[in-house]
Amino acid sequence: MEGPSDRRDVKTIKISSDLMVVGGGMAGTCCAITAARAGIKVVLVQDRPVLGGNASSEVRLWILGATSHMGNNNRWAREGGVIDEILVENMYRNPEGNTIIFDTILLEKVWENSNITLLLNTAVYEVRKSSADRIEGVTAFCSQNSTRYHLDAPLFCDASGDGVVGFQAGAAFRMGAESSEEFTEPFAPTKEYGELLGHSIYFMSKDIGKPVKYVAPAYALKDITKIPHYRRFNVKEHGCWLWWIEYGGRLDTVYQTEEIKWELWKVVYGVWDYIKNSGNFPEAQNLTLEWVGQIPGKRESRRFEGHYILKQSDIVQQVHFEDAVAHGGWAIDLHPADGVFSEKPSCNQWHSKGVYEIPFRCMVSRNIENLLLAGRIISCSHVAMGSTRVMATCAHAAQAAGMAAAISIQKKMAPKELIKGDLLSELQQRLLATGQHIPHKVFQDEGSLTLESNGCQIEPSSTLKLSEFPFDGVWKQLEFGSAQLLPLKAGEAPSFEISAKAMADTTLTVSLRRSSKLYNFTPDIILETRSFELKAGAQRLDVTFDVTLPGDTYVFLCFHQNEEIWIRSTNQRTTGLLSVFNKQSPAVSNYGRQDPDPGLGFESFEFWVPVRRPQGHNFALTIKPALSCFGVENLTNGFHRPYLQPNAWVADLNDPLPTLSFTWSQPQRIGRIVLRFDTDWDHAMESSLLGHSERTVPFVVRDYEIYGENKECVQKVKGNFQSRNTIVFDEPFVTKKLRIEFSHPSKDVPAALYGISIYPTESG
């Protein structure tokens, strides 16, 4: 028992670490995991009870990035590294898209890493500095355990969304849109359109099998016609399909967030009142309001200035940066500031022809020497932020910040020292080693024993030479332009045989196309067009083109729209091959082609997009000469996804036991093996609501076994579903030979591998 006192203080705990990450959204979480795995001590401070930010069960927005719902021309563009691992794990455990389950996956990834100290429900409210350009520590408070924390570190990463650390530390920042003149950005919004994106709150409904009455709270919006687009509401769309329930772009999106939240609550409960009680939705009789967000999902507030500010032209022109460490690919996507109360379209999206690079300079504060930036607050203009703000892009860039922090600590250097030179190369290579994708950057796996320079010979039991996609699939109507993406080598194009079926005498038009930038997947150059007169019925056609390709690249064998014609497909799916269609995806402002006002600074082009499995079959065809681009040399070429070519070793589907054999002239010590499998970098693995028809990607090798020199099995893996497998041997062993036996994923999908590294030590 304790008597009266003039004053009592709360419990105070001091924690020191190498890196303090403030903000536990997707950016902060992936930053913390990356840094911790790289070997430094991390404190992750999150002011909410769960991780994930806008992706968590508190907000319930799906994670998207460069794949853009598979509605743009960014093929094989899904983000790599930790964010890929999380999304692949989520699809396996949670194909239904339940955000409660997603919460547990994020918490588990952090919980299982002993280098991370996680502080949930803990809000940073004070920054302490040792000098004008250096942060010493932060002070935070946890309302759940009534504890104050003094958190000190040599490095800080602000991933808080509003930049709570950077702001208090005095880091240079911006808020609101720049003028079109400042960065020569024709898309910069006018004052009338608005200079900030607002917040959103969603709701979810549930059919309980019996009539449900609804009485709206007194604060609910009474006049639904105040929402100009109210006729868009229906009983089928809920959750983040209602992303356009947005408000706050005319207010201060930091200090007026609570006001914005209340206005969004009024809208949500008023919308539900309209759906339940207007009489316009009799099908809503058995629906109940299952969930409404308690906090709004934020799109924009402060943006902090780094050593470079990313701008519109960098994204549209796909500018190459020496210090590129991540990529983006979402459209530049701005919204009217009046949000749900605006008569304008709810978004204004314009796409680039391919992915763009994000430089490391955007993640280093220009005036606070020990502050890294992550998430939507990185250094970019308001217009560029319209693309970089989406969660997969935020997470991908944040992984670079996490790795940079680890190198900075280990080298005892400030983050800005990593912007160029050998340290920049080390940063990029260490990111690539973890599965991060950096456009055009080659993984230089110098420590791997698989390299020929280290005396290794790799022999496959078979290698795919693609001469045919069997004519065993369904017929596909040419209701829109359809194409087979094919990787061709520089030189003369091969000839093709296809199977077509005409409902009446008609003309089939076939063209061969490529991208003006060989590494893109926008078929904006027509190499040659051929026409074929078809008779009613099925027939085989020989298709040849007098075309010489300037370099290795993917081409599009395009069948022009003609609803009287059907083309035979195949059941076979193969790593690095894909069919695409000139079709619309209105959810991402794809209406078959993009034709902006020339004054906006965007290009006109067609969209050729894939169809999600179980649809999206390849087209049946024969190819002469066969495509010979699936050899074992791809395993060590430094690319771990399709880029100009498939970049994978692919076994022959007729090989009963696909095997890779490794031989050295001298005995080698084997401590660790890293294998990089195909989890279909083209598939957008939305984390919530949308759901997935499969738990595992059909291309990924599920089962394999590793054998040593004396035919002893040293590792057996069953049920793999991840992109990257790391095998660490408790006791390293010495051998001159190693053999890995793979099982084909299925009878229609051959075994494939993007890369393999064999190291003499268990770690590093």
LUMDO-999524 format. One record per residue (C-alpha): z, x, y; residue in one letter. Coordinates in steps of 0.1 Angstrom, whole numbers, plus 5000, padded with zeros to 4 digits. Layout:
BEGIN
ZXYA ...
END
This chain:
BEGIN
500050005000M 499150135035E 500750025067G 499149955101P 497250225118S 495650275153D 492350365136R 490850435103R 487550595094D 485250525066V 484850765037K 482551055046T 480451255021I 478451565029K 475451645008I 473151945012S 469751984996S 466452165000D 464551855012L 465751535027M 463251245022V 464050945044V 462350635032G 461950514996G 458650334998G 455650454977M 455150755000A 458750875000G 459150814963T 456051004953C 456951284978C 460451314964A 459251324927I 456551574935T 458951814953A 461651774926A 459251844898R 458152154917A 461652284915G 463652204946I 466651984953K 465851654970V 467951374985V 465951054987L 467450805012V 466450445011Q 467850165032D 466949895007R 468449824972P 465149904955V 462350164958L 458750084966G 458749935000G 455949695004N 455249724967A 458749634957S 460049294946S 461349244981E 457849224996V 455449204966R 452249354979L 449949514954W 449249884956I 445649964967L 443750264979G 440350424977A 439150194949T 439549894972S 439849624944H 436649794929M 434749634958G 433249934975N 431050224966N 433850474959N 433350544922R 436050714901W 438250734932A 441650614921R 444350844934E 445851114911G 449151284905G 452451094905V 450950774919I 448450764891D 451150824865E 453150534880I 450250294881L 449150374845V 452750334833E 452950004851N 449749874836M 451049964801Y 454449804805R 453649534830N 450049414828P 451249074842E 452049244875G 455749144877N 457249334906T 460749314891I 459449534863I 457649754887F 461049814905D 462449944872T 459550184867I 460050344901L 463750364896L 463350524862E 460950794875K 463550894901V 466550854878W 465151074851E 464751374875N 467951574879S 466751744910N 466851404930I 469951254945T 469150884952L 470950704979L 470050334980L 471250075006N 471750375029T 470350375064A 469850685085V 471150615121Y 471550955137E 469751285138V 471451615145R 469551905158K 470252285159S 467552345185S 464952165205A 462352195177D 464552195146R 466551925127I 469852025113E 470851705095G 471051325096V 473851085094T 473550765072A 475650475062F 475750275030C 476949925035S 477549864998Q 480150144994N 481250165030S 480450535030T 479050765057R 476851055046Y 476251375064H 472951495050L 471851855057D 468652035047A 466252305059P 463352055056L 462951685063F 460251445054C 460051125073D 458550845051A 460650565067S 457650365080G 459050345115D 459650715118G 463450685123V 463951065119V 460951175138G 461750935167F 465351045171Q 464351415167A 462051395196G 458751435176A 455651345196A 454450995186F 452050715195R 452250345193M 449450105199G 445750165200A 444050445218E 441150375241S 437650405226S 437050705249E 440050925238E 438651005203F 435150855208T 436050565186E 433650265191P 435850055168F 438950085190A 440149735197P 440349565231T 443449435247K 442249085239E 441949165202Y 445349345202G 446649705197E 449049655168L 448849515133L 451649255125G 454049205096H 453648965067S 455948755045I 454648585013Y 455848304991F 455348234954M 455347904936S 455947794900K 454947484879D 458147354863I 456447064844G 458046774864K 457746644899P 459646834926V 460546704960K 460746944990Y 462646895022V 461747155048A 464447335067P 464747235104A 463247565116Y 459947515096A 456747495115L 456047125121K 452447135133D 450247305107I 447247285130T 448847565151K 447447785123I 443647785131P 442747865094H 445247625078Y 442547475057R 442447805037R 445847715021F 445647584985N 447947564955V 446247844936K 446748134961E 450348264966H 452048594969G 449948864985C 446748664983W 448348525015L 448348865032W 446948695063W 450248515070I 450748785096E 452548795129Y 453949035155G 451049235168G 451849135203R 455549235200L 457349565194D 457049605156T 460149825155V 462749655177Y 461449295174Q 461149295136T 463949035132E 462148805157E 458948855138I 460648775105K 461948445118W 458548345130E 457048425096L 459748225079W 458947925101K 455247965091V 455948005053V 458347705050Y 455947505072G 453047595050V 454947485019W 455947165037D 452247105043Y 451247175007I 454046954992K 454246665017N 450846625035S 449346435006G 446346675006N 447546854975F 448446604947P 448146894922E 451247044939A 453446764926Q 455146984899N 455347304919L 458547444932T 458947724958L 460148004935E 460448294960W 460048374997V 460248725011G 463448815028Q 462049105047I 458649135062P 456049385050G 455149615079K 451649745086R 452049945117E 454550085142S 454850445153R 452350715144R 453451075148F 451351355161E 450651645138G 448551955142H 445451735139Y 444851365146I 442551195121L 439950965137K 437250715130Q 434350965128S 436251185103D 436450885079I 432850755085V 431251095084Q 433351215055Q 434251535074V 435251835053H 438551995061F 439552335050E 443152215046D 442251885028A 445051785004V 444351424996A 441651155000H 441350795012G 438750535008G 440050195019W 437950035046A 438950085082I 440749755084D 442049615116L 443549265122H 443849055153P 447249095169A 447848725169D 447648725132G 448048385115V 447848215149F 444448375158S 441148195157E 439448525149K 438848635113P 442048755097S 440649105093C 437849325105N 436849575078Q 434149835077W 433550075049H 432350425046S 429750545021K 432250735001G 435850875001V 437151085030Y 439451385031E 442951395046I 444051735061P 447451875056F 447751925094R 448251545097C 451551575077M 453251845098V 454851745131S 453351935160R 456651995178N 459451975152I 459052275129E 460952145099N 459651785098L 456951665074L 455351325078L 454451085050A 453250725047G 451750515074R 453250735102I 451051045096I 448951185124S 445950955129C 444550725155S 445150355154H 441650305141V 441950565113A 445350425105M 443550105096G 442450295065S 445150545058T 447950285059R 447450135024V 450050234998M 448050434973A 446650645001T 450150685016C 451550794983A 448751034976H 449051215009A 452851215005A 452551404973Q 451051684993A 453951675017A 456351704987G 454552004972M 454352165007A 458052125010A 458652304977A 456352594986I 458052625020S 461452645005I 460452884978Q 458553115002K 461153065030K 458352965055M 457852675079A 455452405067P 452952495095K 452452835078E 450752655049L 447952515071I 445652815064K 445253125043G 446653205009D 449552965012L 447052675018L 445152774987S 448452784968E 449252434980L 445952294970Q 445952464936Q 449452344928R 448451994938L 445352004916L 447452134887A 449551814889T 446551584887G 446051544925Q 442451484934H 441151664965I 437451604971P 435151894964H 438152124955K 437952314922V 441052374901F 441252754896Q 443252764864D 443653144864E 446853144842G 445252944814S 444453104781L 441552864777T 439353054802L 436553264788E 437753544811S 440953544790N 439053604758G 439053244747C 436153084727Q 436152704724I 434152544696E 433852164694P 433151984661S 430551784680S 429251724715T 427651404727L 423951424735K 423251084750L 419850974737S 420650604733E 423050334744F 422550104713P 420849774718F 423849584703D 425349404733G 424849074751V 421948994774W 422749014811K 420948794836Q 419648964867L 421348704890E 421849004913F 420649364914G 422049554885S 422049924877A 423150184852Q 424750494867L 423550804849L 424451174855P 421251374857L 420651754861K 418451904888A 414851884880G 412551614865E 414051274857A 414051164820P 412150864808S 413950544797F 413250254773E 414949924780I 414949584765S 414149284787A 413848914780K 411848684804A 412248304805M 408648284818A 405848514828D 407348714857T 407649054873T 410449304867L 411049564894T 412849884885V 413850164909S 415450494906L 417950574935R 420450834945R 422850894973S 421851085004S 425051284998K 424751394962L 428451344956Y 428550984969N 427750664950F 425950474977T 422250444965P 420750474999D 417650674989I 414950504968I 413250784948L 410550564932E 409950194924T 408050064894R 406949704886S 406349554851F 404549234843E 406549054816L 405548784792K 407948514782A 410248644755G 411948974746A 410149304749Q 410749674751R 409649864782L 409050234788D 410250324823V 409250664837T 409450804872F 407651094888D 410851224904V 412351564908T 416051584917L 417251844942P 420551904924G 422951764898D 423851414908T 424351064896Y 421350834899V 421050454897F 418550294873L 418249974893C 416949644880F 416049424909H 417349064911Q 415248814892N 417048524876E 414248464851E 414948804835I 417748924812W 418449284803I 420149384770R 423549554773S 425349774748T 428849764734N 429350134738Q 431450264766R 431450634774T 433450854798T 431550914830G 429050624826L 429150294843L 427149984853S 427249854888V 425949544906F 424649454940N 427149174943K 429749054967Q 433449104969S 434648904999P 438249004994A 437349345009V 434549225032S 431749315008N 428949065012Y 426349264992G 425549495021R 427149605053Q 425249565086D 427649635115P 426749625151D 425249965158P 427750015186G 430750005163L 430150355148G 429650245111F 426550275088E 424449995072S 424150015034F 424249815002E 427249774980F 426849844943W 430049774925V 431449754889P 432649454871V 436149464856R 436649484818R 436249314794P 432949264813Q 430949534830G 429049664799H 426549944802N 422949864798F 421249944765A 418550204767L 417050514752T 416850844772I 414251114767K 415251394768P 418851314759A 421551374785L 423251704777S 426151704802C 429151654779F 429852014767G 433052204763V 432252404794E 433452094813N 436952154800L 437452464823T 435152384852N 437952274875G 436951914879F 438951644862H 436951334870R 433251254876P 431851454905Y 428051514905L 428451514867Q 430951354842P 432951684839N 434251594805A 433851704770W 432751404750V 432551404712A 429751244692D 430750894682L 429550964647N 431951254643D 434751134620P 437351374633L 436551514668P 438051864670T 438352144695L 439052494681S 440352774703F 440053144691T 441253464708W 440553824698S 444153904702Q 447253704693P 448453474722Q 451853334730R 451652954734I 454452784753G 452752484770R 449552284768I 448252044794V 445651794784L 443751564809R 442451244795F 440250964808D 442250664822T 439150544841D 439550664876W 437250384886D 439750104877H 441949974905A 445349944889M 446849684913E 450549684907S 451349324911S 450148964910L 446549024900L 447349134864G 445249334839H 443449224808S 444449544790E 447549764786R 445650084779T 442350204793V 439650204765P 438550564772F 441950724768V 442650914735V 445750764720R 446350984690D 445851364685Y 447351654665E 447652024674I 447552284646Y 448252654647G 446552944629E 448152874595N 447052514596K 450652404604E 450952104627C 452852204658V 452551874677Q 451551514668K 451051254695V 450750884688K 450050604713G 449250814744N 448150614774F 448650854803Q 446051064822S 447951384818R 449851504788N 452151814790T 453251954757I 456152194760V 457152384728F 460952434723D 460052764707E 456852924719P 454653054690F 452153334686V 448653264672T 445053374674K 443753024667K 444552674678L 442952344667R 443352004682I 442151694663E 441451374682F 440951014672S 438250824689H 439750554711P 437650284692S 434450244673K 432550194705D 434250464726V 433950834718P 436851074723A 436751254756A 438851514775L 438451624812Y 440451944809G 442852154789I 445152434799S 447052654775I 449852864790Y 451953144775P 455253014790T 457052674788E 457252634826S 455452734858G 
END
